[in-house]
Amino acid sequence: MKWISGQPLEVGFHLVRIEHHAIALLLVTHDVDEALYLSDRVLVMDNRPSSIRQALAVELPHPRDRRDPRLAQLKALSLTALQQAHVI
């Protein structure tokens, strides 16, 4: 079972549902797939000094299909940015 900050994946369902209440939420994760699945914008951080390397807009409707090829394209961009930052 996947976990988000110590909580089971079911938390993701609730995070997606609150979007209808105009709430801003900052989710910090090391899981690229979860970040892209749950977020409208993903910030890729540099290693040192800590700064934003790249901001990716995830302009896909909710609920999202994890098999969507557009998520795979965004994941490739995210992983490239992380490699350039020498994080992975």
C-alpha positions as CSV (number, residue, x, y, z in Angstrom):
1,M,0.0,0.0,0.0
2,K,1.3,3.5,-0.9
3,W,1.6,6.0,1.9
4,I,1.5,9.8,1.8
5,S,3.3,11.3,4.8
6,G,2.4,8.4,7.0
7,Q,-1.2,8.3,5.9
8,P,-2.7,5.6,3.6
9,L,-3.3,6.5,-0.1
10,E,-7.0,7.0,0.7
11,V,-6.0,10.5,1.8
12,G,-5.4,11.3,-1.8
13,F,-9.1,10.9,-2.5
14,H,-9.9,13.5,0.2
15,L,-7.3,15.9,-1.2
16,V,-8.8,15.7,-4.6
17,R,-12.3,16.3,-3.2
18,I,-11.4,19.5,-1.4
19,E,-10.5,21.3,-4.6
20,H,-14.2,22.3,-4.8
21,H,-13.8,24.4,-1.7
22,A,-11.2,26.9,-3.0
23,I,-8.6,25.7,-0.5
24,A,-4.9,26.1,-1.2
25,L,-2.8,23.1,-0.1
26,L,0.9,22.5,0.0
27,L,1.8,18.9,-0.3
28,V,5.4,17.9,0.2
29,T,6.3,14.5,-1.2
30,H,9.2,12.6,-2.7
31,D,6.8,10.5,-4.9
32,V,6.7,12.0,-8.4
33,D,3.7,9.9,-9.4
34,E,1.6,11.1,-6.4
35,A,2.6,14.7,-6.9
36,L,1.5,14.7,-10.5
37,Y,-1.7,12.7,-9.7
38,L,-2.8,15.0,-6.9
39,S,-1.5,18.5,-7.9
40,D,-2.3,21.2,-10.3
41,R,1.3,22.5,-10.1
42,V,4.5,20.6,-9.2
43,L,7.6,22.5,-8.1
44,V,10.9,20.6,-8.6
45,M,13.5,21.7,-6.1
46,D,17.3,22.0,-6.6
47,N,19.5,20.1,-4.2
48,R,21.8,22.9,-2.9
49,P,21.1,25.7,-2.5
50,S,17.4,24.9,-2.0
51,S,15.5,26.7,-4.7
52,I,12.8,26.0,-7.3
53,R,14.4,24.5,-10.4
54,Q,11.2,24.0,-12.4
55,A,7.5,24.6,-12.0
56,L,5.3,22.2,-14.0
57,A,1.6,22.9,-14.6
58,V,-0.5,19.8,-14.5
59,E,-3.4,20.9,-16.6
60,L,-5.4,17.7,-16.5
61,P,-9.0,17.4,-15.3
62,H,-9.9,15.6,-12.0
63,P,-10.3,12.8,-11.3
64,R,-7.2,11.8,-13.2
65,D,-6.4,8.4,-14.7
66,R,-3.0,7.2,-13.6
67,R,-2.5,5.6,-17.0
68,D,-2.9,8.9,-18.9
69,P,0.1,9.3,-21.2
70,R,0.2,13.0,-20.4
71,L,1.1,12.1,-16.8
72,A,4.0,10.0,-18.1
73,Q,5.3,12.9,-20.2
74,L,5.1,15.2,-17.1
75,K,6.9,12.5,-15.1
76,A,9.7,12.4,-17.6
77,L,10.1,16.2,-17.4
78,S,10.1,16.0,-13.6
79,L,12.7,13.2,-13.5
80,T,14.9,15.1,-16.0
81,A,14.8,18.2,-13.8
82,L,15.6,16.1,-10.7
83,Q,18.6,14.6,-12.5
84,Q,19.8,18.0,-13.6
85,A,19.6,19.2,-9.9
86,H,21.7,16.1,-8.9
87,V,18.9,15.0,-6.6
88,I,18.6,11.5,-8.2
